[in-house]
Amino acid sequence: MGWDEWEQLKADALARRQNAMRLDSTAGTGASSAPDLKTNKAGKGAAVKALQGEIPQDTDKAGSHADESTSAAVRELSGWETGAGLKDAHAEWQLQVKNLKARLAQDQAALEGSHQYLQYVDYDVGSRTAQIDAGPHVPGRKV
């Protein structure tokens, strides 16, 4: 690759950046008409509240709904393959309920941290972009 070709590639990259990239700008400014990345703070708050309250409670309630009747059936069918199979199925059910509750807790934590995470990504992209040396072809840049 020759020097002139390299300079042309840099100039093309700068032109693309000036025409399409917007960081921390308000909607409707800049040359790009692409929508800004936004999050729904109220929606996330409502989801976190539900994940802290009613969803785990309902999951516990639904998960334990069959416990007593299943335990009674296992006792009645002890000594039979059906009783052993029912006991194994119930153990698997309990494991699945536990896994679901763990996943819900992870979702809650992810929602709670998403705003901060997106800010870190934005700052990271901004700092990396600021380090790009566009060369002497930048309008208004003193060489």
mmCIF file of the C-alpha atoms, coordinates in Angstrom:
data_MODEL
# 
_entry.id   MODEL 
# 
loop_
_atom_site.group_PDB 
_atom_site.id 
_atom_site.type_symbol 
_atom_site.label_atom_id 
_atom_site.label_alt_id 
_atom_site.label_comp_id 
_atom_site.label_asym_id 
_atom_site.label_entity_id 
_atom_site.label_seq_id 
_atom_site.pdbx_PDB_ins_code 
_atom_site.Cartn_x 
_atom_site.Cartn_y 
_atom_site.Cartn_z 
_atom_site.occupancy 
_atom_site.B_iso_or_equiv 
_atom_site.pdbx_formal_charge 
_atom_site.auth_seq_id 
_atom_site.auth_comp_id 
_atom_site.auth_asym_id 
_atom_site.auth_atom_id 
_atom_site.pdbx_PDB_model_num 
ATOM 1   C CA . MET A 1 1   ? 0.000   0.000   0.000  1.00 0.00 ? 1   MET A CA 1 
ATOM 2   C CA . GLY A 1 2   ? 1.439   3.329   -1.026 1.00 0.00 ? 2   GLY A CA 1 
ATOM 3   C CA . TRP A 1 3   ? 1.438   6.519   1.010  1.00 0.00 ? 3   TRP A CA 1 
ATOM 4   C CA . ASP A 1 4   ? -1.126  8.207   -1.244 1.00 0.00 ? 4   ASP A CA 1 
ATOM 5   C CA . GLU A 1 5   ? -3.472  5.250   -0.933 1.00 0.00 ? 5   GLU A CA 1 
ATOM 6   C CA . TRP A 1 6   ? -3.126  5.333   2.869  1.00 0.00 ? 6   TRP A CA 1 
ATOM 7   C CA . GLU A 1 7   ? -3.885  9.073   2.931  1.00 0.00 ? 7   GLU A CA 1 
ATOM 8   C CA . GLN A 1 8   ? -6.958  8.484   0.753  1.00 0.00 ? 8   GLN A CA 1 
ATOM 9   C CA . LEU A 1 9   ? -8.208  5.726   3.078  1.00 0.00 ? 9   LEU A CA 1 
ATOM 10  C CA . LYS A 1 10  ? -7.788  8.019   6.085  1.00 0.00 ? 10  LYS A CA 1 
ATOM 11  C CA . ALA A 1 11  ? -9.629  10.825  4.310  1.00 0.00 ? 11  ALA A CA 1 
ATOM 12  C CA . ASP A 1 12  ? -12.458 8.444   3.360  1.00 0.00 ? 12  ASP A CA 1 
ATOM 13  C CA . ALA A 1 13  ? -12.717 7.222   6.945  1.00 0.00 ? 13  ALA A CA 1 
ATOM 14  C CA . LEU A 1 14  ? -12.853 10.779  8.227  1.00 0.00 ? 14  LEU A CA 1 
ATOM 15  C CA . ALA A 1 15  ? -15.583 11.663  5.735  1.00 0.00 ? 15  ALA A CA 1 
ATOM 16  C CA . ARG A 1 16  ? -17.644 8.646   6.826  1.00 0.00 ? 16  ARG A CA 1 
ATOM 17  C CA . ARG A 1 17  ? -17.171 9.572   10.475 1.00 0.00 ? 17  ARG A CA 1 
ATOM 18  C CA . GLN A 1 18  ? -18.193 13.182  9.912  1.00 0.00 ? 18  GLN A CA 1 
ATOM 19  C CA . ASN A 1 19  ? -21.252 12.166  7.923  1.00 0.00 ? 19  ASN A CA 1 
ATOM 20  C CA . ALA A 1 20  ? -22.534 9.260   9.988  1.00 0.00 ? 20  ALA A CA 1 
ATOM 21  C CA . MET A 1 21  ? -21.221 9.200   13.551 1.00 0.00 ? 21  MET A CA 1 
ATOM 22  C CA . ARG A 1 22  ? -22.842 11.115  16.369 1.00 0.00 ? 22  ARG A CA 1 
ATOM 23  C CA . LEU A 1 23  ? -21.793 10.753  19.967 1.00 0.00 ? 23  LEU A CA 1 
ATOM 24  C CA . ASP A 1 24  ? -23.662 12.535  22.732 1.00 0.00 ? 24  ASP A CA 1 
ATOM 25  C CA . SER A 1 25  ? -25.637 14.669  20.309 1.00 0.00 ? 25  SER A CA 1 
ATOM 26  C CA . THR A 1 26  ? -29.299 15.522  20.454 1.00 0.00 ? 26  THR A CA 1 
ATOM 27  C CA . ALA A 1 27  ? -31.805 13.837  18.205 1.00 0.00 ? 27  ALA A CA 1 
ATOM 28  C CA . GLY A 1 28  ? -32.165 15.481  14.823 1.00 0.00 ? 28  GLY A CA 1 
ATOM 29  C CA . THR A 1 29  ? -28.702 17.039  14.707 1.00 0.00 ? 29  THR A CA 1 
ATOM 30  C CA . GLY A 1 30  ? -25.879 15.872  12.531 1.00 0.00 ? 30  GLY A CA 1 
ATOM 31  C CA . ALA A 1 31  ? -26.071 14.386  9.078  1.00 0.00 ? 31  ALA A CA 1 
ATOM 32  C CA . SER A 1 32  ? -27.268 10.944  10.131 1.00 0.00 ? 32  SER A CA 1 
ATOM 33  C CA . SER A 1 33  ? -30.974 10.254  10.404 1.00 0.00 ? 33  SER A CA 1 
ATOM 34  C CA . ALA A 1 34  ? -30.447 7.010   12.348 1.00 0.00 ? 34  ALA A CA 1 
ATOM 35  C CA . PRO A 1 35  ? -32.271 6.973   15.692 1.00 0.00 ? 35  PRO A CA 1 
ATOM 36  C CA . ASP A 1 36  ? -30.279 7.399   18.888 1.00 0.00 ? 36  ASP A CA 1 
ATOM 37  C CA . LEU A 1 37  ? -29.834 4.470   21.243 1.00 0.00 ? 37  LEU A CA 1 
ATOM 38  C CA . LYS A 1 38  ? -32.248 5.032   24.083 1.00 0.00 ? 38  LYS A CA 1 
ATOM 39  C CA . THR A 1 39  ? -33.444 3.060   27.061 1.00 0.00 ? 39  THR A CA 1 
ATOM 40  C CA . ASN A 1 40  ? -36.791 3.187   28.785 1.00 0.00 ? 40  ASN A CA 1 
ATOM 41  C CA . LYS A 1 41  ? -35.927 4.141   32.364 1.00 0.00 ? 41  LYS A CA 1 
ATOM 42  C CA . ALA A 1 42  ? -39.530 3.941   33.587 1.00 0.00 ? 42  ALA A CA 1 
ATOM 43  C CA . GLY A 1 43  ? -40.014 0.568   31.911 1.00 0.00 ? 43  GLY A CA 1 
ATOM 44  C CA . LYS A 1 44  ? -36.799 -0.800  33.409 1.00 0.00 ? 44  LYS A CA 1 
ATOM 45  C CA . GLY A 1 45  ? -37.852 0.490   36.823 1.00 0.00 ? 45  GLY A CA 1 
ATOM 46  C CA . ALA A 1 46  ? -41.223 -1.216  36.549 1.00 0.00 ? 46  ALA A CA 1 
ATOM 47  C CA . ALA A 1 47  ? -39.584 -4.451  35.431 1.00 0.00 ? 47  ALA A CA 1 
ATOM 48  C CA . VAL A 1 48  ? -37.085 -4.347  38.329 1.00 0.00 ? 48  VAL A CA 1 
ATOM 49  C CA . LYS A 1 49  ? -39.920 -3.689  40.771 1.00 0.00 ? 49  LYS A CA 1 
ATOM 50  C CA . ALA A 1 50  ? -41.849 -6.669  39.402 1.00 0.00 ? 50  ALA A CA 1 
ATOM 51  C CA . LEU A 1 51  ? -38.715 -8.838  39.564 1.00 0.00 ? 51  LEU A CA 1 
ATOM 52  C CA . GLN A 1 52  ? -38.231 -7.811  43.195 1.00 0.00 ? 52  GLN A CA 1 
ATOM 53  C CA . GLY A 1 53  ? -41.821 -8.446  44.250 1.00 0.00 ? 53  GLY A CA 1 
ATOM 54  C CA . GLU A 1 54  ? -44.652 -10.181 42.484 1.00 0.00 ? 54  GLU A CA 1 
ATOM 55  C CA . ILE A 1 55  ? -42.747 -12.355 40.002 1.00 0.00 ? 55  ILE A CA 1 
ATOM 56  C CA . PRO A 1 56  ? -40.596 -14.209 42.589 1.00 0.00 ? 56  PRO A CA 1 
ATOM 57  C CA . GLN A 1 57  ? -43.607 -14.556 44.891 1.00 0.00 ? 57  GLN A CA 1 
ATOM 58  C CA . ASP A 1 58  ? -45.744 -15.965 42.079 1.00 0.00 ? 58  ASP A CA 1 
ATOM 59  C CA . THR A 1 59  ? -42.883 -18.239 41.018 1.00 0.00 ? 59  THR A CA 1 
ATOM 60  C CA . ASP A 1 60  ? -42.576 -19.588 44.577 1.00 0.00 ? 60  ASP A CA 1 
ATOM 61  C CA . LYS A 1 61  ? -46.326 -20.071 44.746 1.00 0.00 ? 61  LYS A CA 1 
ATOM 62  C CA . ALA A 1 62  ? -46.512 -21.874 41.388 1.00 0.00 ? 62  ALA A CA 1 
ATOM 63  C CA . GLY A 1 63  ? -43.372 -23.870 42.119 1.00 0.00 ? 63  GLY A CA 1 
ATOM 64  C CA . SER A 1 64  ? -44.650 -25.180 45.442 1.00 0.00 ? 64  SER A CA 1 
ATOM 65  C CA . HIS A 1 65  ? -48.252 -25.664 44.321 1.00 0.00 ? 65  HIS A CA 1 
ATOM 66  C CA . ALA A 1 66  ? -47.823 -29.373 43.622 1.00 0.00 ? 66  ALA A CA 1 
ATOM 67  C CA . ASP A 1 67  ? -45.436 -30.130 46.513 1.00 0.00 ? 67  ASP A CA 1 
ATOM 68  C CA . GLU A 1 68  ? -47.946 -31.457 49.047 1.00 0.00 ? 68  GLU A CA 1 
ATOM 69  C CA . SER A 1 69  ? -50.077 -33.470 46.625 1.00 0.00 ? 69  SER A CA 1 
ATOM 70  C CA . THR A 1 70  ? -47.017 -34.881 44.867 1.00 0.00 ? 70  THR A CA 1 
ATOM 71  C CA . SER A 1 71  ? -45.429 -35.889 48.168 1.00 0.00 ? 71  SER A CA 1 
ATOM 72  C CA . ALA A 1 72  ? -48.673 -37.628 49.170 1.00 0.00 ? 72  ALA A CA 1 
ATOM 73  C CA . ALA A 1 73  ? -48.800 -39.466 45.833 1.00 0.00 ? 73  ALA A CA 1 
ATOM 74  C CA . VAL A 1 74  ? -45.151 -40.545 46.174 1.00 0.00 ? 74  VAL A CA 1 
ATOM 75  C CA . ARG A 1 75  ? -45.917 -41.954 49.656 1.00 0.00 ? 75  ARG A CA 1 
ATOM 76  C CA . GLU A 1 76  ? -48.999 -43.795 48.375 1.00 0.00 ? 76  GLU A CA 1 
ATOM 77  C CA . LEU A 1 77  ? -47.099 -45.252 45.444 1.00 0.00 ? 77  LEU A CA 1 
ATOM 78  C CA . SER A 1 78  ? -43.920 -46.149 47.334 1.00 0.00 ? 78  SER A CA 1 
ATOM 79  C CA . GLY A 1 79  ? -42.550 -49.464 46.215 1.00 0.00 ? 79  GLY A CA 1 
ATOM 80  C CA . TRP A 1 80  ? -43.921 -48.971 42.734 1.00 0.00 ? 80  TRP A CA 1 
ATOM 81  C CA . GLU A 1 81  ? -41.994 -47.679 39.740 1.00 0.00 ? 81  GLU A CA 1 
ATOM 82  C CA . THR A 1 82  ? -44.645 -44.995 39.348 1.00 0.00 ? 82  THR A CA 1 
ATOM 83  C CA . GLY A 1 83  ? -43.824 -43.637 42.815 1.00 0.00 ? 83  GLY A CA 1 
ATOM 84  C CA . ALA A 1 84  ? -40.097 -43.535 42.041 1.00 0.00 ? 84  ALA A CA 1 
ATOM 85  C CA . GLY A 1 85  ? -40.732 -41.881 38.677 1.00 0.00 ? 85  GLY A CA 1 
ATOM 86  C CA . LEU A 1 86  ? -43.042 -39.329 40.256 1.00 0.00 ? 86  LEU A CA 1 
ATOM 87  C CA . LYS A 1 87  ? -40.424 -38.562 42.893 1.00 0.00 ? 87  LYS A CA 1 
ATOM 88  C CA . ASP A 1 88  ? -37.767 -38.044 40.185 1.00 0.00 ? 88  ASP A CA 1 
ATOM 89  C CA . ALA A 1 89  ? -40.118 -35.847 38.140 1.00 0.00 ? 89  ALA A CA 1 
ATOM 90  C CA . HIS A 1 90  ? -40.866 -33.730 41.208 1.00 0.00 ? 90  HIS A CA 1 
ATOM 91  C CA . ALA A 1 91  ? -37.155 -33.341 41.968 1.00 0.00 ? 91  ALA A CA 1 
ATOM 92  C CA . GLU A 1 92  ? -36.601 -32.152 38.390 1.00 0.00 ? 92  GLU A CA 1 
ATOM 93  C CA . TRP A 1 93  ? -39.523 -29.732 38.746 1.00 0.00 ? 93  TRP A CA 1 
ATOM 94  C CA . GLN A 1 94  ? -37.977 -28.274 41.908 1.00 0.00 ? 94  GLN A CA 1 
ATOM 95  C CA . LEU A 1 95  ? -34.635 -27.890 40.129 1.00 0.00 ? 95  LEU A CA 1 
ATOM 96  C CA . GLN A 1 96  ? -36.296 -26.080 37.224 1.00 0.00 ? 96  GLN A CA 1 
ATOM 97  C CA . VAL A 1 97  ? -38.088 -23.708 39.621 1.00 0.00 ? 97  VAL A CA 1 
ATOM 98  C CA . LYS A 1 98  ? -34.771 -22.984 41.360 1.00 0.00 ? 98  LYS A CA 1 
ATOM 99  C CA . ASN A 1 99  ? -33.073 -22.320 37.996 1.00 0.00 ? 99  ASN A CA 1 
ATOM 100 C CA . LEU A 1 100 ? -35.919 -20.032 36.927 1.00 0.00 ? 100 LEU A CA 1 
ATOM 101 C CA . LYS A 1 101 ? -35.622 -18.015 40.129 1.00 0.00 ? 101 LYS A CA 1 
ATOM 102 C CA . ALA A 1 102 ? -31.856 -17.692 39.619 1.00 0.00 ? 102 ALA A CA 1 
ATOM 103 C CA . ARG A 1 103 ? -32.421 -16.501 36.047 1.00 0.00 ? 103 ARG A CA 1 
ATOM 104 C CA . LEU A 1 104 ? -34.970 -13.944 37.215 1.00 0.00 ? 104 LEU A CA 1 
ATOM 105 C CA . ALA A 1 105 ? -32.444 -12.626 39.745 1.00 0.00 ? 105 ALA A CA 1 
ATOM 106 C CA . GLN A 1 106 ? -29.848 -12.316 36.957 1.00 0.00 ? 106 GLN A CA 1 
ATOM 107 C CA . ASP A 1 107 ? -32.351 -10.438 34.788 1.00 0.00 ? 107 ASP A CA 1 
ATOM 108 C CA . GLN A 1 108 ? -33.097 -8.078  37.662 1.00 0.00 ? 108 GLN A CA 1 
ATOM 109 C CA . ALA A 1 109 ? -29.403 -7.368  38.204 1.00 0.00 ? 109 ALA A CA 1 
ATOM 110 C CA . ALA A 1 110 ? -28.866 -6.835  34.470 1.00 0.00 ? 110 ALA A CA 1 
ATOM 111 C CA . LEU A 1 111 ? -31.737 -4.364  34.267 1.00 0.00 ? 111 LEU A CA 1 
ATOM 112 C CA . GLU A 1 112 ? -30.475 -2.497  37.312 1.00 0.00 ? 112 GLU A CA 1 
ATOM 113 C CA . GLY A 1 113 ? -26.982 -2.188  35.825 1.00 0.00 ? 113 GLY A CA 1 
ATOM 114 C CA . SER A 1 114 ? -27.895 -1.540  32.192 1.00 0.00 ? 114 SER A CA 1 
ATOM 115 C CA . HIS A 1 115 ? -27.957 2.263   32.397 1.00 0.00 ? 115 HIS A CA 1 
ATOM 116 C CA . GLN A 1 116 ? -24.515 2.410   33.956 1.00 0.00 ? 116 GLN A CA 1 
ATOM 117 C CA . TYR A 1 117 ? -23.177 -0.189  31.520 1.00 0.00 ? 117 TYR A CA 1 
ATOM 118 C CA . LEU A 1 118 ? -24.435 1.791   28.520 1.00 0.00 ? 118 LEU A CA 1 
ATOM 119 C CA . GLN A 1 119 ? -22.788 4.925   29.893 1.00 0.00 ? 119 GLN A CA 1 
ATOM 120 C CA . TYR A 1 120 ? -19.467 3.081   30.197 1.00 0.00 ? 120 TYR A CA 1 
ATOM 121 C CA . VAL A 1 121 ? -19.772 1.872   26.600 1.00 0.00 ? 121 VAL A CA 1 
ATOM 122 C CA . ASP A 1 122 ? -20.536 5.409   25.440 1.00 0.00 ? 122 ASP A CA 1 
ATOM 123 C CA . TYR A 1 123 ? -17.555 6.835   27.322 1.00 0.00 ? 123 TYR A CA 1 
ATOM 124 C CA . ASP A 1 124 ? -15.297 4.077   25.979 1.00 0.00 ? 124 ASP A CA 1 
ATOM 125 C CA . VAL A 1 125 ? -16.342 4.693   22.383 1.00 0.00 ? 125 VAL A CA 1 
ATOM 126 C CA . GLY A 1 126 ? -15.924 8.429   22.871 1.00 0.00 ? 126 GLY A CA 1 
ATOM 127 C CA . SER A 1 127 ? -12.436 8.081   24.309 1.00 0.00 ? 127 SER A CA 1 
ATOM 128 C CA . ARG A 1 128 ? -11.347 5.697   21.563 1.00 0.00 ? 128 ARG A CA 1 
ATOM 129 C CA . THR A 1 129 ? -12.725 8.014   18.905 1.00 0.00 ? 129 THR A CA 1 
ATOM 130 C CA . ALA A 1 130 ? -10.931 10.984  20.442 1.00 0.00 ? 130 ALA A CA 1 
ATOM 131 C CA . GLN A 1 131 ? -7.628  9.112   20.074 1.00 0.00 ? 131 GLN A CA 1 
ATOM 132 C CA . ILE A 1 132 ? -7.983  8.699   16.311 1.00 0.00 ? 132 ILE A CA 1 
ATOM 133 C CA . ASP A 1 133 ? -5.497  10.845  14.459 1.00 0.00 ? 133 ASP A CA 1 
ATOM 134 C CA . ALA A 1 134 ? -7.297  11.923  11.323 1.00 0.00 ? 134 ALA A CA 1 
ATOM 135 C CA . GLY A 1 135 ? -4.231  13.536  9.891  1.00 0.00 ? 135 GLY A CA 1 
ATOM 136 C CA . PRO A 1 136 ? -3.814  16.928  8.265  1.00 0.00 ? 136 PRO A CA 1 
ATOM 137 C CA . HIS A 1 137 ? -7.047  16.680  6.220  1.00 0.00 ? 137 HIS A CA 1 
ATOM 138 C CA . VAL A 1 138 ? -9.293  17.786  9.062  1.00 0.00 ? 138 VAL A CA 1 
ATOM 139 C CA . PRO A 1 139 ? -10.893 21.162  8.285  1.00 0.00 ? 139 PRO A CA 1 
ATOM 140 C CA . GLY A 1 140 ? -9.939  23.810  10.818 1.00 0.00 ? 140 GLY A CA 1 
ATOM 141 C CA . ARG A 1 141 ? -7.112  21.732  12.288 1.00 0.00 ? 141 ARG A CA 1 
ATOM 142 C CA . LYS A 1 142 ? -3.837  23.559  12.765 1.00 0.00 ? 142 LYS A CA 1 
ATOM 143 C CA . VAL A 1 143 ? -0.854  21.546  11.606 1.00 0.00 ? 143 VAL A CA 1 
# 
